[in-house]
Amino acid sequence: MCTTFVEWVTDCLGHMQKNNYARITATPEAEDTWTEHVYETAAGLLFSETDSWFMGANIPGKKRTFLMYAGGSPAYRHQVADQGYEGFVLQ
């Protein structure tokens, strides 16, 4: 069971090595779905109402967008691994 990003990456690399994969890439559909989910988790948070680096406001001309995941990353990390890295192409 992975609990940190480092452990998730280590587990993913172990899965890839065990199954002879050399590359992992997110599908465009998964990227769009994930981006929308990130926006949904940030809706209503004070972070999204302020001009801070969390919204990219520290970079002139940058589109305001939430730069973190506010939905509880442990659940996401487990779900992705448990579903065979759904949303990723393993080659």
ABEGO torsion letter per residue (X at the ends): XBABAAAAAAAAAAAAAAAGBABBBBBAAAAAAAAAAAAAAABGBAAAABBBAAAGAABBGBBBBBABBAAGAAAAAAAAAAAGGBGBBBX
